[in-house]
């Protein structure tokens, strides 16, 4: 069910929600959180689709804010309410504000937040310089950004590191879950000889490559080099090599979704290692609403140490 509310107010949107609840049995009692999506007009549907899929695991109220504060535009608020099959297991409220009506994003959502429920804010596209101090970031328990969606992902990662506040998280880190799990599982097997050096390769539009290198550098306390290659043909992380006295461990993903693991005196294994989509990343981050302390350590301390010890090299893959 979709209800359009053109040229409306937040008060009228709230009344429409109450009316739907009374007439159609739409309830918010099972919602566990409020997800605020700050997106530009025309890009919101991709984020809404991901939120609808994730809502089947995390029932929630989704507030989509598409604000254009250009003073030359008419002060206007258009709203759209989606429930039922058009909203997954959530209820979606889209707020399209322009002109003076878009000057204060926080006031647009305050009257629609679920009472006594955590708030998560997600910027699927352009993110503020300091998410924790942005109008929609100040009211959130968790703040989700995506450095890979920025024009310069590596510069965006450095900006996130400089302005990090507890509660911040970036999908560049979330996409590393499968890589981190696989590498940790390999090192949990004998022989337990220490890693003497690490070499990571990935595309230059993959901030996950940089974060993985920082995490390995910090966790293994071994010299770490990483190479960023032009991402026109192959995106994401390409390979990880860990050198030990007993031989090298190679985890290489040359085919989309499949990685090859090579170890000394072990058969070669093909592993499922797909790039995680928005739905998977969002559902993963909604499972915990406390600050991710490991991410905070990696993006602030470990990333700085990696940059000081081994500058980024840009060129063709070795």
Order of alpha helices (4+ residues) and beta strands (2+ residues): beta-alpha-beta-alpha-beta-beta-beta-alpha-beta-beta-alpha-beta-alpha-alpha-beta-alpha-beta-beta-beta-beta-beta-alpha-alpha-alpha-beta
